[in-house]
Amino acid sequence: MYLMQHVDRATRMREGYAPSMLDLIFTNEEYMVDNLENVAPLDSSDYVSLLWDFVTYFDPKVYPVEHKVRNVRKSDYKSMRSDLQKIEWNTALNKSTIDNM
């Protein structure tokens, strides 16, 4: 097995310094990352943001479906909202700790 490294350009650009490639994206398949772009940094950062499409595939002959997929379009969101609004969230969450979640 080998890993494919997809970033091929500098991801950190700082005035007075040579640009460097510090952010890396590794996959085990060459075509899993597509349309990789450097986009504007967040706030005043000297690191560019990376944007890409993650390409996946599904072959039902190789990976047979073993579970049912729920159709969320048939969900009763109105009732769910109503039920959730009845909960006293501040009280419910204040009694919670990491151990009993």
N, C-alpha and C positions, 0 to 999 in steps of 0.2 A: 504494500500500500504506500502511496505517496500523497503528499499534500500539495495543492496548487495555491500559490500566493498571487492574489489578484491586484493588489495595489501596485501601480507602476510609476507613481509620481510623488513628489514631495507633499507631505501633509502638515508640515510645520514650516512657517515662513516668518522669520523674525528679522527686523531691521538690523543690519550690521553683522548678520550671521548667514552662513550658507544654508539654503533650504535643505531640509532633511525628511526622510521617510520614516516616521515613527509609528504610524498606524498601519496595521496589516490585516488582511482578511484571508483566512485559510479555509479551503474546502477540500473534500476528497475527490471532487470531480471538476473538470475544467470549465464546464458550461453552467455551473450553478450560480454564478454571479454575472449579471449582464448590465449594461448601461451604467457603469461606475463613473461617478462624477465627483469632482471636488466642488463644494458649494461654500458660500460665504461663512466665515467663522461666526460663532455665537458671541455676542457682546464684543468685548475687546480682546478676545483670545487670539493667540498667534497660531492656533491649530485650525486648519480648515475642517469643515464637516464633510463626511462622506455620505453619498446617497447612491444606492444601487438597487437593482431588482434581483431578488433571490428566486432563482428558477427551480421549481420542484416538478416532479412528475409522478404519475400514479399509473401503474400497469396492473389492472385487476387480475390478469393471468398470473403475475408474479406475486402480488400481494392481495390475496382474496379478502373480501370484506367479511369480517367475523363479528361485527357489531352493527346495530341499527343506528342510523343517523336521525336525530330528531329534526322535525320540520318546524323551525322556530316561527315561520310565517303563520302557523295555526295556533300560536300561543295566545292566551287570553291576558294581554298586557294590562288591560284596564283593571281586571281583578287583582293581578299581581301588584299594581300600583296601590290599589285600595288596601290590600292586606299589609303592604309595607308601610303605608301611612298610619296605620293603627298602632304600630310599634313605637313605644317611647324610647327612641334611639339613645338619647343622652343617658337615661337610666340603664338601658341594656348594655351599652358599651362601657360605662363606668364601672360595672361589676366585673368586667372581663379582665383577665390577666393572660399573659402569654401561656401559662400552664394549662388554663382551662379553655383555650380557643380551639 
